[in-house]
Amino acid sequence: MKFYLIILTGLITVACASGNVTQNSENIEDLIELGKDVFIKDQTFDRDIDFTQFKKNLISEGIYQVKIISSITFLNCTFNGKVIAYSKNEDNTVTLTAFHSNLSFIGCSFNEEVNFKASSVLGRTDFTKAAFYKVATFEECTFFQAAYFRGSTYHKELRFQNAVFMQKANFLNAEFDEIASFQRAVFNGETQFSSTRFMGYTDLGNITCFGNFYSNFAEFADRAIFNNSFFYRRTELNDVNFNRCEIMNCRFFGDVRLIQSKVKDQIFFDDCFFLSGVPDFGSIDKEKISIDGINSR
């Protein structure tokens, strides 16, 4: 009886362990073709990872889409080649990628361009502590579940123009060395930019925030733009260090907080509307703030 118990225990152990085995980096394409989940850890890729190479369907004139059924998870990997989910051919034919499960590159380093332009992710998105050393493009992306970019670092330009976040967007502790653009992005859930460091030009103009917007303890070392944006719930900009910032012609429909925030050069709130009353600007030097045309209910 002991002999059979030992064999049974061994089989159970092997079965449990096999569910968490890290896959070989060489068979990614095979796994995706078969619709199987991808989980790769602690590996380096010297070649491009191109999601647009798989079977595609015509969805509009000149526009094709690849549908990825597999769960995609990379953990602590290094990419020395490009990561591609958007392509445009010489004949102007475009290929987009739709990820029907999660898209995770946790703790990964990208040493070449990353392009997820116009991708859609139906599952959770997770780029926690990812490092981007070349241009990173997420413009026109749609994230249907929570999107986590916590502790991520961007050493070249970052593009999130026209992106849509259906649920939470989390950039807590992220660092942006150069241009960071979120122009015309739509945030339907909580938006978290607290403890972020924007060292280059930052464009958050024309954004729409339907959930709470937090950017406490952030630093905007260069010019920052929030013009023509809509904030429908609470907006917190507490303990923020601004250099030169434009928050003009914005509409705030929830409470606004700027407790202990400081301005090095100038900040503009011209033509803003505050439904819950004008916030307390007491921590900001009066000579460095412009509030022409400001109004509230």
N, C-alpha and C positions, 0 to 999 in steps of 0.2 A: 504493500500500500504506500509506503514512504517513497518507493521508487517512482510510482505513478504520480504522486503529488509533486515530486521534484521536477519531473518532466512537464507537468501541467503548469507549474509556476514559471518554468523557463520559457514555455511557449507564450504565456501571457506577457512576460517581461519583454520578449522580442517583439510581440505584436504592438505593445504600447510604445516602445521605443521607435519602431519603424514609422509611426505616424509623425514623428518630429525630425526625421532624418533630413539633413541639408542636401539639396539636390545638386547635381553636377551642372556647372555653368554652361557646358557644351550642349545641353539638351533643352534649352529654354524654348526654342522654336518648336521642337517636337511636342512639348507639353502644351503650348498654346494652341497648336494645330489640333490637338486631341481634346482641348477644352479642360485640361487638368490644371490644378492649382500650381503656382510657382512659388517656391520658398527657397531663397538662396542667401547664405550667410557667410560673411568674412571672405569674400572672393574679389579678385581684381579682374576687370574686363578691359582688354586692350583693343577691342573691336567695337563698332557701333552696335547699339541695341535699337533696332528699327521696328516699331510696332505697325508701320504702314505697309509692310511687305506682305501681310497676310491677305486672305481672300477679302475682296472689297465689293460693295454694292453701290450702284449709282443712286444717289438720293436727290440730286438736283442737277441741272445742266452744268457739266464740267466739274461736279463735286461728287467724290466718292467717300464712303465711310467703311472703316474696318471695325468689326465687332469682336471685342476680346471678352470671352466668357470667363476665362481663368481668373482666379484671385492672384494678384501680382504683389509679392512681398520680397523686398531685398533688405537685408539687415547688415549694417556695417560693411557695405561693399564700396569698392572704388571703381569709378568709370573713367577710363582714359580715352574712350571713344565717345561719340555723340550719343545722346538718348533722344530718339525721334518718334513723335506721335503725330506730326503734321508734315506734309510734303507738298511741294508745288513744282510740277514739271515744266519743261520748256514750252509746252503748248498751253500753259496756264491751268492745266488740270490739277485740282486740289484733292488731297486725301486727308481725311480727318480720322480720329480714333475715338470709339465709344467703349469705355471700360464698364462692363456690367457687374463687376464685383469691386473689391477694394483695390486701391492703388497706393502702395506703401514703399517708400525708400527711406527707412529709418536709419539715422546715423551714417548716411552714405555721403561720399565725396564725388563731385562731378568736375572733372578737369577739362571737359570740353562743353560745347553748347548743349543746352537742354531745351527742347521745343515741344510743349504740349498744347500749342495754340489750338483753340476751338475744340478741345477734347471735352468729353462729358464723362463724369465718373458717378456711377449710380451707387456705389458703395462708399465706404469711408476713405478719405484721403489722408495720408500721414507722411509728412516730410520732416518729422521732428529731428532736430539737430543735424539736418542735412547741410552740406557746405557746397556752394556753387562758385566755381572759380572763373567761369565764363558766363556769357549772357544766358539768362533764364527767362523763358517765355511761357506764360500761362494766360495770355490775353484771350478773351472770348471763351474761356473755359466755363463750364457749368458743373458745380459740385453739389450733388443732390443730398449728400449726408455731411456730417461734420468734417471740416477740413483743418488739419493741424499742421502748422509750420512753426511750432514752438522751438526756440533756440536755434533756428536756421540762420545761416550766414550767407550773404550775397556780396561777392567781391567785384562783380561787374554789374551791368544794368539788369534790372528786374522789371518785367512787364506783366501787369495784371489788368490792363485796360479792358473794360467791358466784361469782366468776369462776373459770374453770378454765383453767390453762395446761398444755397437754399436753407441751410442750417448754420450752425456755429462756424465762425472763422477765427482761428486762434494763431496769432503771431507773437505770443508772449516771449519776451527776451530775444527776439530776432534782431539781427544787425545788418544794416544796409550801407555798404561802403560808397556806392555810386548812385546813379539815378534809380529811384523807385517810383513806378507809376501805377496807380490804381484808378486812374481817371475813368469816370462813368461806371465804376463797379457797383453792383447791387448786393447789399448785405441784408438777408432776410432774418437772420438770427443774431445772437450776440456777437459783437465784433470786439476782439481783444488785441490791442496794440500796446499794452502796458509794458514798461521796462524795455522798450525797443530803442534802438539807436539808429537814427537816420542821419548819416554823415554826408550824403550828397543831396542833390535836388530831389524833393519829394512832391509828388502830384497826387493829391487826394481830392481833386476838384470834380464837381458834378457827380459825386457819389450819393447813393441813397441808402440810408440805414434804417431798417424797420425795427431792429432790436436795439438793445443798449449798446452804446459805443464807449469803449474804455481805452484811454491812452495815458494812464497815470504813470508818473516817473519816467516818461519818455524824453528823448533828446532829439531835437531837430537842429543839427549843427549848420545846415545850409538853408536855402530858401525852401519854404514849405507852402503849398497851395491847398486850400480847402474850399475855394470859391464855388458858389452856386450849388451847394450841397443841401440835402434834406436829412434831418435827424428827427425821427418820429418818437423816440423814447429818450431815456437818460443819456446825457453826454458828459463824460468825465475827462477833464484835462488837468488833473491835479499834479502838483510837483513836476511840471513839465518845464524843460529848458528850451525856450525858443530863441532862434537867431532873428530871422526875418520871416514873418508868417502872414499870409493873407487868408482871412476867414470872412470874405465879403459876400453879400447877397445870399446868405445862408438862411435856412428856415429851421428853427428849433422848436419842436412841439412837446418836448419833455424838459425836465430839469437840466440845467447846465451848471457844471462846477469847474472852477479854475483856481482852486485853493493852493496857495503858495507857489504858483507858477511864475517864472521869471522870463524876461525878454531882454536879449542883448542889444538888438538893433531896433526893430519896429514890428508892431503887430496891428493888423487892420480888421475891424469888425464892422466896417461901413455897410449900411443898408441891410443889416441882419434883422430878423424878426424872432422874438422870443415869446412864445405863447405863455410860458409859466413865469414871466418876469425877467428883467435884465439881470444877468448874473453879477456876482461880486467881483469887480476887477481890482480890488484893493491891494493885491500883492504885486500888481504891475505898475511900474513907473508911469505916471500920467503923461509925461512927455514922449513916451514910447508907444502909446496906444491911440488909435484913431477909431472913433465911434460915430462918425458922421452918418446921419440918416438912420440911426439905430432906433428900433421901436419894439413895443411889446403890447400885449393886450391889456 
